[in-house]
């Protein structure tokens, strides 16, 4: 296939941030979801970062403001500002690793030139700089509360789950109230408490996810772009998507014209010439006229096949009549390598534009498998993910693909961008290759 790391990407606006949506809130799914443990790990270690930033900013900002009386504090404050901006940039990366939340950069562009005073003035005038400071100052009390809750729930969970082992080695659990005292000093007696520990584990996982959700929301509010910046970025994205969609439609129109001119039109012209020659020979050379009519008949069938393939390339009839599952199964049946097809789209059918783009993504990907991948097997998977339709095509070929401007996959990326979708290609050298399209199920 073709595509190295990613085809030209369109940023998904309003899509779920990995790990923060509602897909994996069932206890068993949460236990298996790596995002749960990434959340829990961050909440347990983030107190150290919060304390570090609180001490640094308290000392650094206070000292800088005091020393401004003798002008030494001005460059010191500029340095402290650069450091906390760098810390905020690092925190955005941490948010993505811990919570799957991608926070776009909110900073205004710096003025051109090498004048450090102008650049520092632009930094100081940027509201995002001071929002960064607010986040880093709040990080200490927030992470302190998160650490206390996390340490309590996880320590309690660990103690309850391991109570039979602790009792086996002679450790005693004593629960005392005003009226009675309960002692656990036997492994068998401790087994019911392990069942309570399973419940505590579920509570701990929920606590980690909920606190992670709240922390990520605060980070997105203070470290992310303002509403005005988001709207501007959204408008620019939609303008770019519209332009790419128009370019893709124009390229498709030119392709159809070229195919008609070079294919079916030439075939029909040849049929007309053969029929004309046959008519001229009909009285004087009936045998020669018969051969020419047979030739014209063969050419007419080829022209019909050419037109049928062209119509299928515009919009296949089976897609309209029977839906995406049947259309993709028909594609797989014509592929030169075995293709496993799995379509799971419960509920209403996606819009026609989404089905069309999904179909052509699979068609182009399977064409590339046949031409370039040297694969022995491929798989197509289509599923619904909240408000998105996910189309994924994989093969076990040689990989090392690249998306070139004007190529098939780049054209598909433009098609997907026309409805605010994303097309990505992951194809390391040696394979495997995975082409994935994220398409909105409604817009």
N, C-alpha and C positions, 0 to 999 in steps of 0.2 A: 504494500500500500504506500501511499505518499502522505507524509506529515512527520515532523520530528518531534518537537515537544508540544507545540500547540499551533493550530491555525489562528489567524488573526481573530482576536477574541472581542466579543461584545460583553460589557459588564452587565450582569444580571441585576436588575433593580427590583427590590422588594421580594426577592427570593429568600428562602429560609437560610439562616446562618447555621452552618453545620453544628449539630449538637444542641441548638437552642430551640428547635421546633418541637412539635408534639409527637414525633414519630416513634420515640423509644422511651416512653414514660411507664410502660408496663414493667413490673419488677424484674422479670427474667430478661427482658430486652435491655433494661438498664444495666443489669449485671454484666451482660455480654458486650455492652457498648463501651469502647475505649474512652469515649468522651466523659463518661461518669468518673472514671479513675483519673483522667486528666484534670477534671474539675476538682476532685477531692485532693489531689496532690498539690495543685496550685493554692487551694484554700489553707492547706497546712503549712506551706513554706512562704507564703506571700507576706506574712508578718515581718520577716526579716527585711524585705525590700521596703515595706511601708515605714518601718522604724528608721532604716538608713536614709530614706528621702526626707523624712520629717526632721531628723537631726541636721542633715546637710542644709536643707532649706531654711530652717530656723536660724542656724548659725550664719550661713552664707548671706542670706538676704538682710538679716539684722546688722551684721558687720558691714556689709556694703553700704547700707543706708547711713550708718553712723560715720563711716569714712568718707562719705560724699562731702562732708564739711571741709575736708582737706583735699578734695578732688581725687584722692586715691580710690575712693569707693566707686567712681564711675566706671573705670575699666574692670574693676572687680565685679560690679553688678552685671556688666555686659558678659563677663565670663560665666558667672553663675546662671545667667539667662540662657546662654548657649548650652550649658550642661543640663539644665532642666528640660530644654527642648529636646536634646538628645535622649534624655531619660524617657520622655513621652513617646518618642519614636520607637524606643526599645519596648515600651509597654504595649504599644499597638501590635508589635510582633508577638509579644507574650500572650495577648488576648486571642490572637489567632491560634496559637499553639494550644492554649489551655481551654478555650471555649469555642473554637472554630469560628470566631467573629472577625471578619475582615473590616477594618476601619479605614476608610480612605483618608489620605492626607488632607487636612483642612487649611494648610498654610497658604497665604498669599504669595505670589512670586516676588522675589527680591529684585530691587532695582539693578539695572545693568551697571557695569563698571567695577572698579576695585576700591571705591571709597568706603572704608570700614564704618565711618560715621553714618553715612546714608543707609548702609545695610543694617546697622544696629538700630537706627531710628525706625526702619521698616519693621524689624523684629518687634520693637517695643510697641509699635502702633497696631500690630496684628492682634486681634482679639483671641486668636487661637493660642498665642503665647501665654496669655493670662489664664485661659481655660486649662492649659497644661499644668500651670502652677497650682490652680485650684484642685485638680485631680490628684497631683502628687502630695499635696498637703493633706487632703482627705484620706489618702491611701492608708495612713497609719491607724486612725480610729476604726476605719472600715475593716481593714485586715485583722485588727485586734479582735473585733467582735466575731469575725468569721473564724479566726483561729480558736477562740474559746469554745464556740459552738461545735466546730469540727473536732477539736481534740476531745471534747466531752462525749460526743456521740460515737466516735470511732474507738475511743478507749473503752467505753461501756460495751460496745459491740464485741470488741476483741476479748474483753474479760468474760463476757457471758458465753461466747462460743468456745473458749478454751477452758471453761470452768471444770469439766470432767478431767482434763489432763492435769490441771492445777491441783484438784482434789486427790488425784492419783499420787502426786508427789508430796502430799501432806499439807498443802495450803488449805486454809479454812475460810469460808465465807460466812460472816455473821451479820444478820440483819436484825436490828434492835428497834423496837418501838416502845411507847409508854406502857403497853400492856403485855407484850410478849417478845420473845427472842427466838429467832430462827437461825439454825446453824447448818451449813452445808459442808460436810467433811468426807463425803463418800462419792466416788465417781458415778455410781448408779443414781444416787440422790441428786446429782448435779445435772443429769441428762435433760430433765425438763427445762432447766435454765438455758441449756443450749438452744432449745426450741425458741425460747424468748429471745435468745441472741440472734436467731434468723430474722425475727420481727424487727429487732434493733438494727440489723443490717439493712433491711428495706428502708427503715426510717432514716438511717445515715445516708443512703444513696439519694433518697428524695431531698434530704437537707442539702447535700452537695450540689444537686442539680438546681434547686431553687436558689440557693445562695449564688451559684455560678450565673444563673440567669439575671439576678439582680445586679451582680457586680458587672457583668457584661453590658447591661443596660446603662449603668452609670458611666462606664468607660465610653460607650458609644455616644452618650450625651456630651461628655466633656472633652473627649479626645477626637471626636469625629467632626465633620463639617457642620456648619449651621444649616438651618432650614433653607435659607436663601441660597447658600452654596450648593446644597443638594438639588434644589430646583433648577439652578443654572446648569449643573452637571447633567441632570436628567434631560433638560432641553437640548443640550449639545449632543447627548447620546442619541436622542430620538431623531435629531437632524441628521446625524451621521448614519443611523440605521435606515432612515428614509432614502438617503442618497445611495447607500449600498443596495437597497432593495430596487431602486430605479435602475441602477447600473446592471443588476442581475437580470431584471426583466428585459432590458434592452439587449443584453447579450443573448438571452434566450430567444428573443425575436429574430436576431441576426442568424442564430443557429438554425432556426426553423426555415428561414428564407434560404439559407445556404443548402440545407438538406433537400428542400423542395426543388431548388434549381439544379443541384448536382445529381439528385437521385430520381425521384418520381417524375419530374418534368422531362428529364432526358429519356427515361423509359417510355413515357407516353408519346414523346416525339418520335422515337424509334418505331413504336407501334403504328403511329399514323403513317409514317413513310412506308413501312412494310405493307400496310393495307392499300396504300395508293399504288404501289408497284404491283400488288396482286390484282387490283382492279384493272390495271393496264394490260396484264398478261392473261386475264381470265378467258378471253376468246381465242387467243393465238397459242397460249401455252398453259393449258389447265393444270398440268402436273406442277409446273413451276409456281403457278398461282397458289396451289394447295400448300406447297412448302412454305411460301411466304405467309399464308394465313396461319399455318401452324406456328411459325416464328413469331408472328404478331400476337397469337394467343399466349404463347409462353412469356413474351414481353409484358403483356397485360397482367398476367398473374404475378410477375415480378414487381410490377408497379403497384399492384394492390398490396402485396406484402410490404413493400417499401412504405406505402401510405399507412398501413396498419402499425408498423413499427414507429413511424413518426407520430401517429396519434397516441400510441402508448407512451412515447417520450414526452408528449404534452400533458396528458392526464389519462391514465389507464381507466378503461371502463369498469374493470373489476373492482377498482378502488371505490368508485361511486356506488356500484350495485351491492357489493358484499363486504366492504370495509377493509381496514388495514390488515387484519389477520390473514384473510384470503389473498389479498394482493401481495403481501410479503411471502406467503407460502408459494405463490406462483413464481415469484422472483427466485426463491431458493431452489425450486424445482428446475429452473433453467440454468442455474449456476453450474460451472464445470467441476466444482468440489462439493463434497457433502456439507450442507448448511443446516444447523439446528435452529429452529425458529420458536421463540416463546413470546407470546403477546398476552399481556395481562392488563386490560383496560376496562375495569368494571365501571358501570354507570353509563352515562350518555356518551355517544361518539364524540371525539374531538372535532373542532371546526374543520371544514374542508381544506383550508390553507395549511393547517397543522398536519393533517393526514397526507397532503400532497408533499410537503417538505420532508416529512418522515420517510415516505416512500422513496423519494429521490435520493435522500441520504443513504438509505440502504442499497439502492440500485447502484449508485456511484461507488460505494465502498466495496460491494461485491464485484463490480467491474474491475476495480483496482486489485482485488484479491486474485482474480483470474489472470490479469496482465502482469503484475509485478511481484506479488507476495511469495510465489512458489510455496503456497500453503497446501496442506492436505486436509484441513478442516476449518470451518468458520462457524460462527454462532451469531444470531441476531436476537436481541432481547429488547422488548418494548414494555414499559410499565408506567403507571401513574404514580407520581410523587407529589402529594398535596395538589397544588395548582400547576404542576409541570408534567409534561410528557417526556420521559427519558427514553431515548433511542440509542442503543449501544451495539456496535458491530465489532467483533473480535476475530482474529485469525491466528494461527500458529506459524505464520510465515517468517521471512527473514528480517522483517522490520527495516529500520533505517530510512523511513519515508520522509519526504519533505513536501510542504505545501508551497507551491510556487504561484505567484500572481498569474491570473488567467487560467490556472489549472482547475480541475474538476472540484477538488475539495475546497479550494478558495471560493469558487462560485457557490458551493453549498453553504459556506459560512456567510456569504452575502445574502443568500436566500433566507437563512435563519435569522440574520440580523434584521431583515425586513419585518419580522413579527416579534422583535425583541428577544430572540433566542440566542443560544450560544452553541458553537461547534468547536470541539476540542479533539485533537489527535495526539495520542501518545504512542510513539513507535520507536523504541530504542533499537540500536543496531543488534541484530540477532533475534529480534522479536520478543514477545508478541506485539501485535499492533491492535490498538483499541481506538475506535472512532466513536465519539459520544456527542449526541445532540440533545440539549436541554431546550425544549420548546414549551411556551406557555399554552395551557389548555384553554385559556380564554383571555381576551384582552379588550 
